[in-house]
Every structure is written in C-alpha cells, then in structure tokens.
Amino acid sequence: KQEVTQIPAALSVPEGENLVLNCSFTDSAIYNLQWFRQDPGKGLTSLLLIQSSQREQTSGRLNASLDKSSGRSTLYIAASQPGDSATYLCAVRRMGGANNLFFGTGTRLTVIP
Amino acid sequence: DTAVSQTPKYLVTQMGNDKSIKCEQNLGHDTMYWYKQDSKKFLKIMFSYNNKELIINETVPNRFSPKSPDKAHLNLHINSLELGDSAVYFCASSPNGGAILGSGANVLTFGAGSRLTVL
C-alpha cells in the first residue's frame, strides 16, 4: 500500500530565504507526482506535476524534483515571500487504474516578513 | 468564475441527521472526485465518477452515497451522521481519470472545501 510522508510538518523561515520541502513515498510504481498548495478557505491549488519519466519541473520560483527509485521528491522555493505561507501537499498517482492520488500530510510553511 | 464550486462551505449539524454537500464544475471535465481531509490534514479519496459512472469507491461507510446527475455535478449525501464524520470534504475534477493520458489530463482542480461539524 502506498504511503506518502512529508517532512517537516511545519517550517518557519524569514522572508527571502530559499527552502526545501521533502516528500517520500513507499511504492515507486507511480505514474506521476503532484505538489499542491492549500490555503484556508481556498481549497487546493496544483503547483507542479512531474511525470514518472521526468526528473524535475520548474514554475517561476518553484522547482520540484523526482527520484522515483528512491521514492523521494523535493519542492524548492527560491526567495520566499510572505505570500508563500500555506500548507504544501505532495500526492502520487499509482500506475494503472483510475486517477487515484495518495496524499501526504503536508508541510505548513510560514514565511516571516 | 469559480471552476469547482462546493456548497455549503460550512455545515454544522447534529448526530443522526442526513445532509448533502453539492459540487459543480464548469471546466468540462469528465471525472469528479470526493476527498475527505481529517483533523491531521490527511486527504483520502472517497469516490470518483467518470461521465456519471462510479469508478472508485474506497472503503467508505454506505451511509455515504454519491450522486452524479450529470458529468458537471457530483453531490455527496450522508445519512445518519456520526461524530467521526466531522472533517473537511473536498470536491475535485480532472479532464479524464479513467485512462493513462497526457500530463494535462492528470491535473486535478479542487474546490474550496466544505467543513462539516457533527455535534
């Protein structure tokens, strides 16, 4: 059974710092991995999606990497801003079958002005 | 325009009651989902419908009954509510969830969530 873990559970950084969020999964037979952002009252926003054949994806100040063999993904946020404060979730989609995402418990990020 | 909208946003009710949460998407997606987020922020899939047909039904009590009148709507009805049903329920949609397609088909769009509190 697929288990997704995110460390740390919470992280506080001063504005302007670069930071890395970690995600690990137990079953490497995944189709893709997504990083989401969750804001209170605003639901989930998809940030980046990495296919299993890819190593990384970039969008603006965000860079997500994937090492499928070791069951790890990282989300790198450059030059953090207070507006980046949110909970970040990673989710993996299993091979075959329907679109079933397994979510981690998230990392709560606070960027201090 | 909101892409995936859920109503109500907040719902407080007594144990034993029956309640519904509605979800609508205006993205033209074929697949819709219901996820439950518990107090530990862990998201678990409950149901998935593709073109009004049930394709995922995880281990969920049969007190939970999804209904999809058309592919733009997936409503969640809950009978005989229990304290443990208190959670935030998220609706989501994707272009197609039934087959392995290109990257664009796998991106889920989520609603804002519906916080259910059972007293």
Boltz contact constraints between the chains, C-beta under 6 A:
constraints:
  - contact:
      token1: [A, 32]
      token2: [B, 106]
      max_distance: 6.0
  - contact:
      token1: [A, 42]
      token2: [B, 112]
      max_distance: 6.0
  - contact:
      token1: [A, 43]
      token2: [B, 110]
      max_distance: 6.0
  - contact:
      token1: [A, 43]
      token2: [B, 111]
      max_distance: 6.0
  - contact:
      token1: [A, 43]
      token2: [B, 112]
      max_distance: 6.0
  - contact:
      token1: [A, 43]
      token2: [B, 113]
      max_distance: 6.0
  - contact:
      token1: [A, 44]
      token2: [B, 110]
      max_distance: 6.0
  - contact:
      token1: [A, 46]
      token2: [B, 107]
      max_distance: 6.0
  - contact:
      token1: [A, 49]
      token2: [B, 107]
      max_distance: 6.0
  - contact:
      token1: [A, 51]
      token2: [B, 103]
      max_distance: 6.0
  - contact:
      token1: [A, 98]
      token2: [B, 48]
      max_distance: 6.0
  - contact:
      token1: [A, 98]
      token2: [B, 55]
      max_distance: 6.0
  - contact:
      token1: [A, 98]
      token2: [B, 56]
      max_distance: 6.0
  - contact:
      token1: [A, 98]
      token2: [B, 97]
      max_distance: 6.0
  - contact:
      token1: [A, 98]
      token2: [B, 98]
      max_distance: 6.0
  - contact:
      token1: [A, 99]
      token2: [B, 94]
      max_distance: 6.0
  - contact:
      token1: [A, 99]
      token2: [B, 97]
      max_distance: 6.0
  - contact:
      token1: [A, 100]
      token2: [B, 45]
      max_distance: 6.0
  - contact:
      token1: [A, 100]
      token2: [B, 56]
      max_distance: 6.0
  - contact:
      token1: [A, 103]
      token2: [B, 43]
      max_distance: 6.0
  - contact:
      token1: [A, 105]
      token2: [B, 40]
      max_distance: 6.0
  - contact:
      token1: [A, 105]
      token2: [B, 41]
      max_distance: 6.0
  - contact:
      token1: [A, 105]
      token2: [B, 42]
      max_distance: 6.0
  - contact:
      token1: [A, 106]
      token2: [B, 41]
      max_distance: 6.0
